[in-house]
Amino acid sequence: MARNLFVYQNAAYEGELDLYRNAHVVADRAQAVDSVGLVPKFVYRMRTASEAVPSITDDEVAMWRYVSRHPDANIEVLRVVH
């Protein structure tokens, strides 16, 4: 099952309604990410110095592959608010 996750500041939200209830912002102000599978508890925001927009994933293996390709990457672990 595919779902939308919205990342805003230091948290990820499972849907637009959770985003609005907890962060009091509309979905246009957050970064939207598609997620497939079970509801994640954490998402990873990955960025290097040369990237303007961070990559976001809920897959830990993809995060480790990103780190192996970019050892200077900044990784943030964000909790998913339900």
C-alpha positions in Angstrom: 0.0 0.0 0.0 1.4 3.4 -1.0 1.1 6.4 1.3 2.3 9.9 1.4 4.7 11.1 4.2 5.2 14.8 4.7 8.5 16.0 6.2 8.3 19.4 7.9 11.2 20.7 10.1 12.3 17.9 12.4 9.4 15.4 12.0 7.6 13.4 9.4 3.8 13.1 9.3 1.8 10.2 7.9 -0.7 12.3 6.1 -2.0 15.8 5.4 -4.3 15.7 8.3 -1.6 14.6 10.8 0.6 17.4 9.4 -2.0 20.0 9.9 -3.1 18.8 13.4 0.4 18.6 14.8 2.5 21.2 12.9 -0.4 23.6 11.9 0.8 24.0 8.3 -0.6 23.0 5.0 0.9 20.3 2.8 2.4 22.8 0.3 4.9 23.9 2.9 6.2 20.4 3.6 8.3 18.0 1.5 6.2 15.1 0.3 7.6 11.6 0.0 6.0 8.4 -1.2 6.3 5.3 1.0 5.4 1.7 0.2 4.7 -0.9 2.7 4.1 -0.7 6.4 3.9 2.5 8.3 7.5 3.5 9.2 8.5 4.7 12.7 11.5 6.7 11.4 12.6 8.3 8.1 16.1 9.4 7.1 16.8 12.8 5.7 20.2 12.7 3.8 22.0 15.6 2.4 25.5 16.4 1.1 27.0 19.9 0.9 26.3 20.1 -2.9 22.6 19.1 -2.8 20.0 21.8 -2.5 17.1 19.4 -1.7 17.7 16.5 0.7 16.9 12.9 -0.1 14.3 11.3 2.2 13.7 7.6 2.6 12.3 5.2 5.1 14.5 2.4 3.9 17.5 1.8 6.1 19.4 -0.1 3.4 19.0 2.8 1.0 20.3 5.1 3.6 23.4 3.0 4.2 24.0 2.8 0.4 23.8 6.6 0.2 26.3 6.9 3.1 28.7 4.5 1.3 28.5 6.7 -1.9 28.7 10.0 0.0 30.8 9.6 3.2 30.5 13.3 3.9 26.7 13.2 4.0 24.7 14.6 6.8 22.0 12.1 8.0 19.1 13.0 10.2 16.7 10.5 11.8 13.2 11.9 12.0 10.3 10.2 13.8 7.0 9.7 12.1 4.1 11.4 13.9 0.8 9.5 13.6 
